[in-house]
Amino acid sequence: MAKRTAKTPLTKPQLLLLLLSLSFSLFLITLFVRTSLPRHESFVGPMTGLPLFERLLPAGTLTSEASISLLPDVERPAYAVGYSLGSQSGVALVVWDQARRRYAVVSNRLFASGVSGSSAQPPKLTVESLGREKPWIIIVRSPISDSSEGLFFALRQGNDLKFVTMTDSSGAERPAFFVTGQLSGAAGSGTAAFELQDINNDGLSEAVITSRSLNVGDSGSGWSTSVDVYRWRDGGFAYDRELSRILTSASDMFPEPAKR
């Protein structure tokens, strides 16, 4: 008849040692699995909490603090980023991808060829409201020379960017583009300035371009002013002849003194 072997129960120190051994083994297994998996990159700056734009955009892309604007978004953070890369400039849309827990570039729009501005200076961006129940518009200022800038306008549409169009004084539709700052040409020198302003107090902002040019005549020289007003209509700017006429006439009532 076989003899039964009596089982010796584990003492408390032995049981504690066994539990510690199992815990350490599980820790090693977890550490091995985590180090074996691909690293998850969120593209978030650990100190600022902002996107690492220099790592999201192609190598060699130039940006600046003035070229980055936070877009109003109730769901997740989104940024419009103006940049220069070589001889080309553009605007990128960077959003927080909740599913992948990281920032990503979801749209990238290049400027039209020939009007990209200085590649050494990235465009500056600001975001302004057009008024109640109207979209926030992205104003893009790209340097053309040391004293002038070209103005573009963009809108966010979901995960895409769209450049704004305009209908000019002749009725032609084209991409909205204005030149501001110091201007010079065959007709002489002058300046141009842009602002969004509610001209007729209807709660909506109009695009106002104020141009000043130097006129030289037999009796001397002086500055004349003309004002072009564009109202927001059907997702773009449309020239308003009547408002332009009224503001130009008002400016002619108080001209600057002529030089003798």
C-alpha atoms as one frame of an Amber mdcrd trajectory, in Angstrom:
protein
   0.000   0.000   0.000   1.429   3.372  -1.156   2.387   5.862   1.427   0.853
   9.397   1.265   3.270  12.281   1.318   2.198  15.031   3.648   2.155  18.555
   2.123   3.918  21.158   4.128   2.044  24.510   4.081   3.974  27.612   3.035
   5.085  29.855   5.780   4.244  33.552   5.673   7.771  34.601   4.629   7.709
  31.997   1.835   4.286  33.154   0.644   5.414  36.787   0.643   8.523  35.852
  -1.317   6.426  33.992  -3.878   4.094  36.947  -4.352   7.045  39.292  -4.774
   8.553  36.960  -7.365   5.304  36.814  -9.322   4.890  40.608  -9.196   8.447
  41.154 -10.402   7.918  38.661 -13.236   4.744  40.476 -14.332   6.616  43.801
 -14.194   9.370  42.421 -16.450   6.832  41.031 -18.911   4.946  44.358 -19.049
   8.178  46.308 -19.492   9.267  44.005 -22.309   5.954  44.354 -24.119   5.900
  48.146 -23.799   9.465  48.555 -25.026   8.812  46.188 -27.917   5.812  48.157
 -29.194   6.326  51.102 -31.610   6.653  54.406 -29.798   3.453  56.483 -29.800
   4.204  60.016 -31.000   1.633  62.643 -30.051   3.603  65.639 -31.455   2.829
  67.634 -28.312   5.464  69.798 -26.646   5.974  68.476 -23.094   6.527  71.965
 -21.681   3.990  74.031 -23.679   1.293  71.489 -24.528   1.258  72.963 -28.066
   1.792  71.002 -31.283   5.367  70.476 -32.430   4.837  72.201 -35.756   8.460
  71.814 -36.826   8.019  68.026 -36.682   4.600  67.961 -38.312   5.657  69.946
 -41.389   8.312  68.888 -43.950  11.980  69.294 -43.047  13.279  72.773 -43.825
   9.907  74.470 -43.388  10.092  77.954 -41.884   7.454  79.173 -39.421   7.352
  81.847 -36.739   5.283  82.672 -33.692   3.303  85.197 -35.770   2.493  82.577
 -38.419   0.499  80.309 -36.074  -3.116  81.000 -35.094  -5.486  78.981 -32.925
  -8.835  78.503 -34.662 -12.109  78.719 -32.754 -13.267  75.109 -32.376 -15.585
  73.765 -29.699 -14.715  70.114 -30.302 -10.926  69.829 -30.498  -7.888  72.136
 -30.891  -7.090  73.302 -34.421  -4.350  75.599 -35.737  -3.720  77.400 -39.020
   0.009  77.559 -39.767   1.619  79.792 -42.365   4.954  78.539 -43.650   7.639
  78.976 -46.292   9.525  76.116 -47.908  12.114  77.032 -50.504  10.504  79.449
 -52.959   6.959  78.390 -52.062   4.647  79.452 -49.254   1.372  78.068 -47.975
  -1.025  77.442 -45.111  -1.509  74.148 -43.271  -4.359  73.017 -41.020  -3.228
  71.115 -37.903  -5.878  69.405 -35.752  -5.995  67.047 -32.786  -6.806  63.506
 -33.952  -8.803  62.075 -31.068  -8.758  58.512 -32.417  -4.952  58.383 -32.699
  -4.314  60.748 -29.761  -1.958  62.956 -31.727  -1.762  66.139 -33.784  -1.826
  65.773 -37.560  -1.731  67.922 -40.707  -5.074  67.364 -42.425  -4.888  70.069
 -45.117  -2.093  71.914 -46.888  -2.751  74.730 -49.364   0.011  76.387 -51.403
  -0.175  79.977 -52.560  -0.572  80.703 -56.247   2.685  80.590 -58.176   4.379
  83.967 -58.483   2.749  85.545 -55.423   4.311  83.432 -52.701   6.306  86.263
 -51.219   9.702  86.032 -49.568  10.846  82.481 -48.834  12.993  83.794 -45.967
   9.974  85.186 -44.126   6.990  82.942 -43.408   3.543  84.539 -43.791   1.790
  86.006 -40.745  -1.664  84.785 -39.767  -4.526  86.325 -37.829  -8.069  85.045
 -37.317 -10.974  87.497 -37.212 -14.752  87.231 -37.002 -16.870  88.561 -39.866
 -19.850  89.025 -37.576 -22.810  87.166 -36.175 -23.464  83.747 -37.683 -20.595
  84.293 -40.118 -17.377  82.259 -40.321 -14.071  83.181 -38.756 -11.742  84.200
 -41.559  -8.007  83.495 -41.661  -6.070  86.540 -42.854  -2.725  85.598 -44.403
  -0.098  88.318 -44.808   2.797  87.255 -46.997   5.790  89.585 -47.472   6.343
  90.770 -51.036   9.105  93.270 -50.334  10.646  95.008 -47.349   7.748  97.490
 -47.251   4.728  95.684 -48.739   2.624  92.589 -48.137   0.173  90.478 -50.100
  -3.075  89.554 -48.330  -4.842  86.225 -48.840  -7.874  84.891 -47.035  -8.740
  81.316 -46.091 -11.649  79.529 -44.474 -11.713  76.276 -42.577 -14.259  73.781
 -43.888 -14.133  70.704 -41.673 -10.713  69.148 -42.213  -9.947  71.288 -45.241
  -8.833  74.834 -46.034 -10.265  76.944 -48.847  -8.880  80.185 -50.238 -11.515
  82.936 -50.421 -12.509  84.436 -53.783 -13.590  87.961 -54.635 -15.721  89.714
 -57.249 -13.880  92.887 -58.287 -15.215  96.230 -59.552 -15.490  94.900 -63.119
 -17.583  91.899 -62.018 -14.815  89.351 -62.564 -14.345  86.590 -59.991 -10.813
  85.733 -58.891  -8.868  84.719 -55.780  -9.095  87.450 -53.129  -5.717  89.193
 -53.013  -4.727  92.708 -51.957  -1.363  94.428 -51.802  -0.768  96.716 -48.823
   2.070  98.889 -47.555   4.321 101.098 -49.645   3.443 100.949 -53.338   5.359
 102.266 -56.331   4.894 102.045 -60.064   4.874 103.971 -63.320   2.086 106.235
 -62.047   4.005 107.242 -58.947   4.153 106.234 -55.307   1.517 105.591 -52.696
   0.314 103.449 -49.842  -2.507 100.997 -49.278  -4.007  99.712 -46.015  -6.499
  96.941 -45.234  -8.955  96.520 -42.385 -12.126  94.647 -41.547 -14.708  97.172
 -40.406 -18.484  97.317 -40.051 -19.096 100.323 -42.306 -22.908 100.375 -42.385
 -23.518  99.156 -38.807 -25.338  95.991 -39.878 -23.296  93.757 -37.579 -21.157
  92.353 -40.404 -17.618  93.393 -41.272 -16.616  94.645 -44.703 -13.142  94.485
 -46.225 -11.913  98.054 -46.673  -8.889  98.955 -48.818  -7.756 102.572 -48.408
  -5.280 103.717 -51.077  -3.382 107.006 -50.983  -1.440 108.296 -53.977   0.698
 111.355 -54.558  -0.556 113.629 -57.323   1.788 116.179 -58.861   0.433 119.181
 -60.797   1.335 122.701 -61.891   0.006 124.144 -58.659   1.923 121.710 -56.478
   1.453 118.215 -55.159  -0.871 116.533 -52.714  -2.279 113.226 -51.614  -5.558
 111.818 -52.870  -7.429 108.948 -51.252  -9.669 106.245 -52.686 -11.585 103.618
 -50.703 -12.678 100.221 -52.035 -15.262  98.324 -49.987 -16.012  94.620 -50.347
 -19.016  93.035 -48.651 -19.134  89.387 -47.575 -21.524  87.552 -49.902 -21.953
  83.846 -50.765 -18.686  82.802 -49.135 -16.516  85.500 -50.703 -15.901  89.247
 -51.013 -17.935  91.291 -53.497 -17.172  94.878 -54.504 -19.743  97.379 -53.241
 -19.796 100.332 -55.613 -22.081 102.553 -53.546 -20.190 102.193 -50.247 -16.897
 102.714 -52.089 -18.214 105.903 -53.695 -19.525 107.299 -50.401 -16.294 106.671
 -48.471 -14.094 107.971 -51.284 -16.198 111.151 -51.510 -15.995 111.593 -47.738
 -12.204 111.336 -47.832 -12.033 113.964 -50.619 -13.877 116.444 -48.379 -10.865
 116.576 -46.038  -7.774 116.193 -48.267  -4.294 116.575 -46.932  -2.685 119.963
 -47.572  -0.843 120.178 -50.876   2.872 120.808 -50.869   4.038 123.987 -52.567
